[in-house]
């Protein structure tokens, strides 16, 4: 081997970039500030649980995996370790592009959470009730829901009775309609984002997006039981998230809840991949099976691969109302699922 300094051992020189991107800026986020800053507090705040996340200077659009702690079938005091959603990403990137002083990731997240909490108020939407930054840590409080998310409910108890499935989807559609009325789109409606309480009330966890904002989905197609199977074809392709995208997601959650398998339009770019993992391929000229006959036509339209052929969320909500179970019936099903989960945890 020739003598001299090995290439592998030469000291690396730090390359400077002529362009300052939001990702680079985010890594220079200032140190955590001490003190308490109350950004938002809902005057109706009553029974809540607190979520605390650290202020870390990672890439602006990096996502943190949501972690839910389920104990004996009920939500514990830690309700949710929140993932950085679309609204937070868009908000943080806008700050960087404006040329102003870049916020830390925590500050950008908190500002977007406040914007949503002030704009959206509906019993079927679970928004944050209090947002503070304490010694550089984000402290957010949301309504405590003693119940279960639909992803866990389906894994535990299988498909719901038809009327119960329709009732849950109807309530979710009602909440999404409120989000649309406030000028947002929900953006992420999936079984993991829909909670059903022991009282039969349904809440959609807020993860809203400014209407018309672009979305790039980097999730793996294998995650059928998470979000990919419930993302509209246009959202998965990276196109702008629209109200029609939310209509698709609500209908896809209903299909899973009633049939036990996700429903995917055959035009979906990953339709055949998802079908090999349990999804049902849907054709536009074939009615959806497993649902009450009076709503099959509109649910089929809502699951269309073409966004222009889908009904509005108000039309879907109105149609589902005719076949929806009562809150008491939903509560009975939820308590049965929680009982099964508790029994499974004890064995």
Beta strands, then each sheet from edge to edge (+ up, - down):
strand 1: 36-41
strand 2: 48-53
strand 3: 70-71
strand 4: 74-75
strand 5: 125-126
strand 6: 128-134
strand 7: 137-143
strand 8: 147-149
strand 9: 184-185
strand 10: 194-197
strand 11: 202-205
strand 12: 209-210
strand 13: 263-265
strand 14: 280-282
sheet 1: 1+ 6- 7+ 2-
sheet 2: 3+ 4-
sheet 3: 5+ 11+ 10- 8+
sheet 4: 9+ 12-
sheet 5: 13+ 14+
end
